[in-house]
Amino acid sequence: MVGRRAWMGLLFLAAAGGAAGAAQAPRLAALEAVQPGQWLLKEKDGASRSLCVADPRSLMQIEHGGAQCSRFVVVNDPRSATVHYTCPGAGHGRSTINIEDRTQFRLQTQGILDGAPFDTEFEGHRIGHCGTGGGPR
């Protein structure tokens, strides 16, 4: 749970442009354990999708794809990371990743995408190199 003081700091950084954009995304220790490649993401409701992950940092704003977003790191631990991000004109989100090992993680993300709310939990399993997992890249 983020306290009032932390939220005020977050709002100040976002307004001041102090959070790093996607191109200068901050180093997240937990993501260093995520191996690039083809991943199968399973949602709680049973739906799944295959995704080529070239840069594990992209997982932290998975619902906003390649949108240019500012990021504020809330938690940065070796096995867990939480990031709040804001994408001008596209919405915002908050994602938490918990690393099981180099081939498995849990990702929870929620926010607003193009005016509509989302709240999704994924279990990620690495299934190979990009292009070999049988799904879209």
C-alpha positions, 0 to 999 in steps of 0.5 A: 500500500502506497501512503499519501506522502509517496503518492504526493511524491509520485504526482510531483515527479510526474508533473515535473517530468522527473521520472525516466521515459521508456528510452531511459528506463531505470534499472530494475534488479528483478528484471535482470533475472528475466531471460529475453525470448519467447514467453507464454503469458497465462491470465487467471481466466485461462486466456493466454498469449505468446510474446517475444520479449527482447527487453524485459523492461517492456513487461512493466507496461505490457498493456501500453505496448510501446507508448512513451511513458514516464515511470516511477519506481515504487519497489526495486528488489532482486526478486520483485519490482513495482513501477507506476507509469504515465503515458500522455494521451494513452493512460497510466498503470501500475505493474508488479513483477515477482520473479520465480526463476529465469524462466517463470514470473508473476505479473500483476498490472492495473490502470487505465488504457484509452479511457478504460480500466484494466486489471490483469494477472499473468503467469509467465513461462519462457518457452524458447527463443523468439520465433520458436514458441509457436505464437505471434512475436 
